[in-house]
Amino acid sequence: MASPGAALLLFLLVASPVADVAPGGAPAAQAAPLVARARASRLAEDPGWLRLGHWRRGLRGLRSEVDGREFFLAKTGKIDPAAELEATIEGLFSPGPFAEELADPFCRFPARVAFLAARLGLDPAALPPRSCPKLDDFLARVRPGGVTLVFSSYYLNNPSSSFGHTLLRLDKAEGALEGKHFELLDYGVDYAATVDTSNAILYAVKGLFGLFKGEFKHYAYYYKVRQYGDFESRDLWEYDLALAPEETQLLARHLWELGGTWFAYWYLDENCSYHVLGALEAAAPRLDLLSHVGRAVVLPSDTVKALYANAGLVRAVHYRPSIRTQFEARARALDALELRTAVELAGRPAAPFPDALAPERRVAVLDAAQDLLDLRHGRKLVMGEDPAAAQLRQALLERRAEIPVPSVALEVPAPEVRRPDQGHGSFRAGLAGGASRAYGGYAALDGRLALHDLADPLRGYPPTAQIEFLPTRLRYYPEHQRLELDDVSLVKVVSLNPVSRWDQRPSWRMRVGATTVRDGGCAGCLAGAIELGGGLGAANLAGPVDLLALGDAELLGSPRLDGIRGAGVRLGLGPSALVRIRAGERAVLLAEARWRYLPFAVPEQTWTVSGTLRLHLARALSLALEARAAPEERDVQAGVLVYR
Amino acid sequence: MRSSLALAIAAVVFAFPAAAQSRAQTESAIKGTGKYGAAGCGLGSMAFGDTPGAVQILAATTNGLFGTQTFGITTGTSNCGPGLFAMGTKNFVEANREALAKDISRGEGEAIGALTVINACGDSHKVGAALQKNFKTIFPSESASNDDVTRAILETLHGDQSLGCGKS
């Protein structure tokens, strides 16, 4: 920090100032010189102040994103940073008494106090004496020595976190032992909506339109490790930030300020990721984070990319493997017989070891068996819902404890190709030219708000998952002057869970949207579509081949559709198969075939076969070749895709 | 208008399964026995009594973008860290029981490291070995109460001078 006030700021922050000199004179008179100085130096326009109050310039001028009334001391504080600045200065000189600690601006706004001390020469010793036991208690518990931004990876089984989640971890200054930092004892802080409805429709509408209250909350970090790593089997990526000590201190104090108020929670943009970055920016005005995330949708993965837009901000990246990843790593270290024994033990803890298995190998086998058991039954064990599994586990743990050999700490190297900061941009746009048998040449326009499909560059994303928000494909046929919405999905998910001997979870896909029908049902008409499928998947066959076989149910609706008994609704039932062949990181070939039986409709069946070849030239640029066949259509097209 | 209607409809459909879960969260999270009051470690001790695993359930259900918790920073009831011995250990056991049992059976692991710090012990390897030796005393059965587990851990740590744990 080059700022001349930095040393004073640091002193004030660390010394936890409590004034002991009783001031004389009226508060307004004492505040007046500082207010005058603030006006003269136009301090209210300082980026540091604007960020502490979360004022942003929008269509209606400057407004604070904070919606809680208690965050503002001035009546017009939400829209007037200068009035708020002056009210803060005056409030600090108010002798009280205050109804409670949090009514005292000095205890309520410690980050503002630090800012004013550093930038305006406010001397806390000159303020009326007061004590802030709750604030002191908070700071004593958190004892921030460092800051880490944590990204918990994509979790398709819960829609609200399928894009991932970000939170902050305040790393304790001490607590290190044997050269290690014990993260389990740190505090996590995140921003989340306070859900106050059990109605699904209300829940979604409120989330989208900012009707939930979003609040900053803190908790022991181990809750998140247990939840994400063990319960949901999501890997965590931890980005240690290079913040100066005074920035870290200011962040803790600013989080305290935010902890006592609320924002309107917007699912798409002003969400967990957005406000976590906003808090970081407020603590370190030198950083430029929010300008690097999308305007319409802010995704957790955007936040980690925004970190890298500030050179030197990320000090180190750590990877915390989930229980699934841990088990897979342990399984890889076993030979075939040992692995078979581990699988056996996970179901029958008393199973005998093969002859001549050395104690260290028994340890490795038992440790793998424990992780497998937790992977299979972890949820029910934690919920206390499966007494039989709990007994199994107890027996297995007892058996392990009988061997007085400590396990070797499991080291799972971070899979660099999955690092979320290295993924392609989630917004995609494409332009292509093609030819169709039905309508001749066409131009195709492709757009997608987020996030990733199975043919996109794999780096930075889960290898077998697709989740898309508003993928849209338009076509224009100049010969017929026909503009066509080829296909659009509000949301589209494919979850390919590779089947293995210890993991038999089904794969599934779903999508909601609309598509142009390409068969005799109504050639060329646009129909609303809901599609749901379940089946089995396999990955890494012969190295680069992934397979998915599904049974699908599809509902199409259009007034022009010759559907069930002539109605405009048509049900389609049948199998589909998907094959993906990867050629390193540079090329992906995706082929798909579907057949559908259409009960009581005309025609009685339909089908589609399609293929996509993508060549990934750079992180943000790919070439795409596509071909498709359906009863009433054959087309091919070639074009470019841009990610950002 | 921040979000188009299309997006709204998308999320309505998309968020449907999540809502059922959020209901469970809301209902479970607001119960609050307050049993451990201001000394609790994290939100679990606010919201639940001594049901084994209950604390972990709460941790597990506060999820994703729509997490639900009952208190913010200002109410500050969390307390975890070095030197808290009994209360710190109990709180830690409540929330980390499954992971801790596994680490103790292995005589090694992150949870043992954390216990070593909470109890101001000298060497996590020695602590791990001592806890592993006493596994069946600490976890005599899968249904042992958190209180009993905590007591047995504290006795193991503070009863053995060679571990160099702080006095509780």
Interface residues (C-beta under 8 A of the other chain):
Chain A: L102 K134 D137 F138 R141 R143 Y155 N158 P159 S160 S161 F163 H165 K172 E174 G175 L177 E178 K180 F182 E183 L184 L185 Y187 V189 D190 A192 A193 T194 V195 D196 T197 S198 N199 A200 I201 Y203 A204 V205 G207 L208 F209 G210 F212 E215 F216 K217 H218 Y219 A220 Y222 Y223 K224 R226 Q227 D230 F231 E232 L255 W256 L258 G259 G260 W266 Y267 L268 D269 N271 C272 A296 V363 D367 Q370 D374 G378 R379 L381 V382 M383 G384 P387 A390 Q391 R393 Q394 L397 E398 R400 A401 P404 V405 P406 S407 V408 A409 L449 F469 L470 L490 V491 V512
Chain B: R2 S3 A6 L7 A8 I9 A10 A11 V12 V13 F14 A15 F16 P17 A18 A19 A20 Q21 S22 R23 Q25 T26 E27 C41 G42 L43 G44 T51 P52 G53 A54 Q56 I57 L58 A59 A60 T62 N63 G64 L65 F66 G67 T68 Q69 F71 G72 I73 T74 G76 S78 N79 C80 G81 P82 N91 F92 A95 N96 E98 A99 A101 K102 I104 S105 R106 G107 E108 G109 E110 A111 G113 A114 T116 V117 I118 D123 S124 H125 G128 A129 Q132 K133 F135 K136 F139 S141 E142 S143
